[in-house]
Amino acid sequence: MIGQKGMPPTFGGVERHVHDISVRLFALGHTVSVYARNWYTKKDITHVRGVEIIRLPSLHTKHLDTISHVLLSTIHAMFRRVDIIHYHGVGPSLLSWIPRVFTPNIRVINTFHSVDRKHKKWGWFARLVLRTGEWTACTFAHRTIAVSQTISTYAEDVYNRTAHYIPNAVSLPEKGIATSTITPFGLQSQSYVLLVTRLIPHKGVQYAITAWKKLEKEYPQIMAGKQLVVVGKGHYTNTYERRLQKMAESHKSIIFLGFQSGNTLQQLFAHANCFIQPSDNEGMSLALLEAMSHKLPVIASDIIENIRLIKDPRMLFRRSKSAALAKTLLHVLHLSAKEKKEIGMQNYRIVTKDHTPEKVVQQLHDVYTAVFAQPSSRDEVCVPKPRTVA
């Protein structure tokens, strides 16, 4: 596995995805190695639940961290003569041509997690590079995997390549989760609205804060005693983080908890009143799936990736519109406990049907098996399927 920051996951959806599939692939009998960046994974971690962790250095800057680590990891994996190199993300896929040219017996898989070039944190040159990464992800791999149907359609429409849809997945939570680790934050069960995300512009935290402030001003009695809890931290986005803090500085009901994981994060999900996912752009949000697995009502922006998951149109709001988010949140806060439970159960059924790790890893195992059933040669590159010519 190449492209993720490391393992075990501390922050990042791709990192959680790689962790979850890797440990289950190992349980199926695969030998799995995950490449980690020195700054992300602790030195003493060599294995996680049977998965080998290989730490290598990187140029730890915004633009060179990923590509420098992917280059070293690719060369290292090629010398080890592994069977499969699985790249995660379009940025890392920029280098997927190297094993295709120099080690033709190694199969290459690329997972297309998100259309990263649309993220607001990137400048024009980075967007151009990421667009090139999309092309390489859809050209040099033996198989391209898309984590959403939207990305699968995008790959076909833009690059004339079939991308196998294998969705993200989350483990189902345990029952009877306590409140011991969230009580010190001053939180009580059902008293807060939860938002879990990286603090980067396209995730839309600014819309949630603006909507919350609007409701506090216009409906003080309804909002009394309620809190907006923002969980997560930025990644090379210090200016944006400071902007969010400035927006919320006079509102004590808006709480930033930074990065949280493990039992604390599970308790935050389990005892929230509802969950907000206000993103402008997503592949398939793991935080949203996790909220659904906890049977939470989920308020989400009306991007196509969210529409495919959230079946109740009352829970969707117009993307980038804080006023629309405020209206939807007010509606949810007015719902009875019975209505919220029904919405949460609908979300839970969607997760258990299509997004459990066992189902997803079996699909990935099938892709690996199919790749090995076909011949591999130095000249073979995944040629796009022929178009119908009128």
Summary of the structure (lengths in Angstrom):
residues: 390
radius of gyration: 21.4
end to end distance: 41.8
largest distance: 69.1
contacts: 1305
relative contact order: 0.12
helix: 45%
strand: 14%
